[in-house]
Amino acid sequence: MKKWEYLTAPVLVHNTKMILDNFGADGWELVQILQGATPEQLVAYFKREKQ
């Protein structure tokens, strides 16, 4: 049975691609992005299989 770990992280609107690329390079898969308290604030939810 696979086991997963999860991460939530803020994402800056003006630098989204670089932030997501960095998490992807570390093995994190983006699950969802939701708006935070203001339209400029985004929160990303990631998962990856536990090693």
Residue frames as qw, qx, qy, qz and C-alpha x, y, z in Angstrom:
[[0.000, 0.889, 0.458, 0.000, 0.00, 0.00, 0.00],
 [0.392, 0.486, -0.028, 0.781, 1.34, 3.44, -0.94],
 [0.360, -0.715, -0.390, 0.456, 1.83, 6.03, 1.77],
 [0.308, 0.726, 0.202, 0.581, 1.74, 9.73, 1.01],
 [0.348, -0.454, -0.299, 0.764, 3.07, 12.89, 2.59],
 [0.173, 0.837, 0.445, 0.267, 1.48, 16.28, 2.04],
 [0.383, -0.211, -0.080, 0.896, 2.65, 19.87, 1.94],
 [0.152, 0.905, 0.394, 0.059, 0.88, 23.22, 1.81],
 [0.502, -0.203, 0.088, 0.836, 2.84, 26.24, 0.64],
 [0.211, 0.822, 0.176, -0.499, 2.14, 29.86, -0.24],
 [0.600, 0.289, 0.473, 0.577, 2.62, 30.72, -3.91],
 [0.044, -0.582, -0.001, 0.812, 3.48, 34.23, -5.02],
 [0.612, 0.676, 0.365, -0.187, 1.38, 35.28, -7.99],
 [0.305, 0.882, -0.291, -0.210, 4.28, 37.06, -9.73],
 [0.046, 0.582, -0.810, -0.058, 6.59, 34.01, -9.49],
 [0.870, -0.029, 0.267, -0.414, 4.26, 31.03, -9.84],
 [0.865, 0.408, -0.287, -0.048, 6.14, 29.02, -12.47],
 [0.323, 0.552, -0.669, 0.379, 9.49, 29.05, -10.68],
 [0.469, -0.340, 0.591, -0.562, 7.92, 28.10, -7.34],
 [0.916, 0.106, 0.173, -0.346, 5.95, 25.20, -8.86],
 [0.731, 0.517, -0.438, 0.076, 8.98, 24.01, -10.86],
 [0.029, 0.545, -0.710, 0.445, 11.07, 23.91, -7.67],
 [0.675, -0.170, 0.533, -0.480, 8.52, 21.78, -5.82],
 [0.912, 0.337, -0.050, -0.230, 8.17, 19.50, -8.86],
 [0.497, 0.598, -0.599, 0.189, 11.93, 19.01, -9.02],
 [0.194, -0.388, 0.757, -0.489, 11.78, 17.81, -5.40],
 [0.143, -0.101, -0.981, -0.083, 9.18, 15.19, -6.32],
 [0.245, 0.367, 0.579, -0.685, 6.07, 17.04, -5.16],
 [0.068, 0.389, 0.752, 0.528, 2.93, 16.71, -7.29],
 [0.218, -0.018, 0.124, -0.968, 0.56, 19.69, -7.33],
 [0.061, 0.403, 0.908, -0.100, -2.91, 18.66, -6.20],
 [0.016, 0.838, 0.515, 0.180, -4.69, 22.02, -6.03],
 [0.260, 0.074, -0.157, 0.950, -4.23, 25.77, -5.71],
 [0.161, -0.780, -0.605, -0.011, -6.73, 27.85, -3.75],
 [0.085, 0.718, -0.029, 0.690, -7.05, 31.57, -3.21],
 [0.411, -0.166, -0.617, 0.650, -5.92, 32.77, 0.21],
 [0.094, -0.639, -0.502, 0.576, -7.22, 35.71, 2.23],
 [0.225, 0.727, -0.079, -0.644, -6.70, 38.10, -0.70],
 [0.819, 0.557, 0.057, -0.123, -6.67, 37.59, -4.50],
 [0.324, 0.776, -0.535, 0.081, -2.86, 37.99, -4.51],
 [0.346, -0.439, 0.793, -0.242, -2.38, 35.15, -2.01],
 [0.829, 0.140, -0.429, -0.331, -2.46, 31.58, -3.28],
 [0.550, -0.442, 0.680, -0.200, -2.02, 28.37, -1.32],
 [0.624, 0.349, -0.638, -0.286, -0.74, 25.27, -3.12],
 [0.808, -0.288, 0.442, -0.263, -1.39, 21.72, -1.92],
 [0.447, 0.533, -0.703, -0.148, 1.15, 19.06, -2.90],
 [0.901, -0.268, 0.301, -0.163, 1.63, 15.34, -2.34],
 [0.445, 0.558, -0.697, -0.075, 4.38, 12.81, -2.92],
 [0.917, -0.155, -0.364, -0.056, 4.89, 9.18, -2.10],
 [0.524, -0.764, 0.368, -0.081, 6.72, 8.57, 1.17],
 [0.531, 0.548, -0.644, 0.053, 10.16, 7.05, 0.77]]
